Amino acid sequence: MNASPSPRAMPSRGGPRGVWGDGIPPVAGGSGGSSPRASRVRLREMNKADMAAIMALEHELFPEDAWTSEMFAAEFAQPASRRLYLVAEEGNTLIGYAGMMFTGGSQADVVTLAVDPARWGEGTGTALLRALVDEAEKRGYEQVLLEVREDNPRARQLYLRHGFTEIGIRRGYYQPSGVDAVVMRKVLA
């Protein structure tokens, strides 16, 4: 869990609308470039059929504070105007997912971002994050916020590379471990 690129936030995840994109763009960073495998990855909106793979990855990456299938179901019940959940897949294999909550105010919140550890450093996390931030920008939001575990330097570096700044700490935010959350913000143009 310490090296997984994932902010963890209050339970909020959303419903399906179709294909988001045809592939992950080349990404600078990580090992200095993009992986040839990244060009075969596509992003699309999450749907209920993805739940088995999502839950497996959720428990692998977040054994102490994994969301339950009921939490995901509650998110699927939310209108698309309030939530966006994407998956990254290569062929029929889910390799990552991310979600955003749209509050209706000036800020949108990244509520989760997770990538299969076997695929770290290939640009999947970047592609998911960019897709969420781009959608917030399209919807007219002024800023994007997220919380990330203080003991997750890999995720913190991902967000810093993409224009987020650390603006605060939420003490004991992650339960039951009591790990602090670093609050990060990206101001949108």
C-alpha positions in Angstrom: 0.0 0.0 0.0 2.8 2.4 0.7 4.0 2.5 -2.9 0.6 2.4 -4.6 -0.3 5.5 -6.6 -3.6 6.2 -4.8 -5.2 8.9 -2.9 -7.9 7.6 -0.5 -10.8 9.7 0.4 -14.4 9.5 1.7 -16.5 6.8 0.0 -17.6 8.2 -3.3 -17.5 6.4 -6.6 -19.7 6.7 -9.7 -21.5 5.2 -12.7 -20.9 4.2 -16.4 -21.3 6.3 -19.6 -19.2 4.6 -22.2 -15.7 4.7 -23.7 -13.5 7.6 -22.4 -10.5 7.4 -24.8 -8.7 5.1 -27.1 -5.3 4.9 -25.4 -2.8 6.3 -23.0 -0.7 9.1 -24.4 3.1 8.9 -24.1 4.1 10.0 -20.7 7.4 11.5 -19.5 8.5 10.7 -16.0 8.8 7.5 -14.0 11.6 5.7 -15.8 12.0 8.6 -18.2 9.5 7.6 -20.9 6.5 5.7 -21.8 6.2 2.0 -22.1 5.4 0.4 -25.5 2.7 -1.5 -23.6 1.0 1.9 -22.7 -0.1 2.3 -26.4 -2.4 -0.7 -26.0 -4.1 0.6 -22.9 -7.5 2.4 -23.1 -9.5 4.3 -20.7 -13.3 3.9 -20.4 -15.9 4.5 -17.8 -16.2 2.0 -15.0 -19.3 -0.3 -15.0 -20.7 -2.9 -12.6 -19.1 -5.7 -14.7 -15.7 -4.4 -13.6 -16.4 -5.0 -9.9 -14.7 -8.3 -9.5 -11.4 -7.0 -10.9 -11.7 -3.7 -9.1 -12.3 -5.4 -5.8 -9.3 -7.7 -6.3 -7.0 -4.7 -7.0 -8.6 -2.7 -4.2 -7.8 -5.4 -1.6 -4.3 -5.9 -3.0 -3.4 -2.2 -2.8 -5.4 -1.1 0.2 -5.6 -4.1 2.6 -6.2 -1.9 5.7 -8.8 0.5 4.2 -10.2 -1.1 1.1 -13.6 0.1 0.0 -16.4 -2.5 0.1 -18.6 -3.6 -2.8 -21.4 -1.8 -1.1 -19.5 1.4 -1.2 -19.0 1.0 -4.9 -22.7 0.2 -5.4 -23.6 3.4 -3.6 -21.4 5.3 -6.0 -23.0 3.6 -9.0 -26.3 5.0 -7.7 -25.1 8.6 -8.0 -25.9 10.6 -11.1 -23.1 11.0 -13.7 -23.2 14.8 -13.0 -21.8 14.1 -9.5 -19.3 11.3 -10.2 -16.9 9.9 -12.8 -15.1 6.6 -12.5 -12.8 5.3 -15.1 -10.9 2.1 -15.7 -7.7 1.5 -17.6 -7.6 -1.8 -19.5 -5.3 -3.6 -21.8 -7.4 -6.1 -23.8 -9.8 -7.6 -21.3 -7.5 -7.0 -18.3 -8.3 -4.2 -15.9 -5.0 -2.6 -14.9 -6.2 0.5 -13.0 -9.1 2.7 -12.0 -9.8 6.2 -10.8 -12.7 8.3 -9.6 -13.7 11.9 -9.1 -16.5 13.6 -7.2 -18.0 16.8 -8.6 -19.3 18.8 -5.7 -21.2 21.5 -7.7 -19.0 24.2 -6.1 -15.6 25.4 -7.3 -13.7 22.2 -6.6 -13.7 18.6 -7.8 -12.2 15.9 -5.7 -10.1 12.9 -6.8 -11.4 10.1 -4.6 -9.4 7.2 -5.7 -6.6 6.2 -8.2 -5.1 2.8 -8.3 -2.8 0.9 -10.7 -1.8 -2.7 -10.7 1.7 -2.8 -9.3 3.0 -4.8 -12.2 2.1 -1.8 -14.4 3.6 1.0 -12.3 5.9 3.4 -14.2 4.1 2.9 -17.6 1.9 6.0 -17.6 -1.4 4.4 -16.5 -1.7 6.5 -13.3 -0.8 9.7 -15.3 -3.4 8.9 -18.0 -6.1 8.3 -15.4 -5.2 11.5 -13.4 -5.1 13.6 -16.6 -8.5 12.3 -17.7 -10.1 13.2 -14.4 -8.4 16.7 -14.3 -9.4 17.3 -17.9 -13.0 16.5 -17.1 -13.0 18.8 -14.1 -11.7 21.6 -16.3 -14.3 20.9 -19.0 -17.0 21.1 -16.4 -15.7 24.5 -15.3 -14.2 23.6 -11.9 -11.5 26.0 -10.6 -9.5 23.5 -8.6 -9.0 19.8 -7.9 -8.3 18.5 -4.4 -7.3 15.0 -3.1 -6.0 13.3 -0.1 -3.1 10.9 -0.2 -1.5 8.8 2.5 1.5 10.5 4.0 3.4 7.2 3.8 2.8 6.9 0.0 5.7 8.8 -1.6 5.1 7.3 -5.1 1.6 8.7 -5.3 2.7 12.0 -3.8 5.3 12.4 -6.5 2.8 11.5 -9.2 0.6 14.4 -8.1 3.5 16.8 -7.6 4.7 16.1 -11.2 1.2 17.0 -12.5 0.9 20.4 -10.8 -0.6 19.5 -7.4 0.8 21.2 -4.3 0.6 20.0 -0.7 -1.6 22.3 1.2 -2.3 20.6 4.5 -2.4 17.4 6.7 -5.5 15.6 8.0 -4.2 13.8 11.1 -5.3 10.2 11.5 -7.4 10.3 8.3 -6.9 6.7 7.2 -8.6 4.2 9.4 -8.0 1.8 11.1 -4.3 2.5 10.6 -4.4 6.2 11.8 -2.1 7.3 8.9 -2.2 11.0 8.1 -3.5 12.2 4.8 -1.6 14.9 2.8 -4.2 17.3 1.2 -3.1 18.4 -2.3 -4.6 20.9 -4.7 -4.2 21.8 -8.3 -5.6 25.1 -9.5 -7.1 24.9 -12.9 -6.5 27.5 -15.6 
